Amino acid sequence: MIENYKGWDITLNWDNKDYLVGGSNEKFFYNQKEKWMGVHLDGKKIYGSSLKEIRHIIDYPSLHAK
């Protein structure tokens, strides 16, 4: 874990290949640019290309809704 930010554990994801993550109703495709991962205490995950982007997603989730 790199840091804990507002209940999110933020880590650097070292997986270099593209992968598919499935949710309950939607599937999201994350590419190599999304190296950072935030995991909330309830298990929700978010991905971003930088630590700054992860913090922005946490602070302004409505701007990043898919």
Secondary structure by P-SEA (a helix, b strand, c coil): ccccccccccccccccbbbbbbcccbbbbbcccccbbbbcccbbbbbcccaaaaaaaaaccccccc
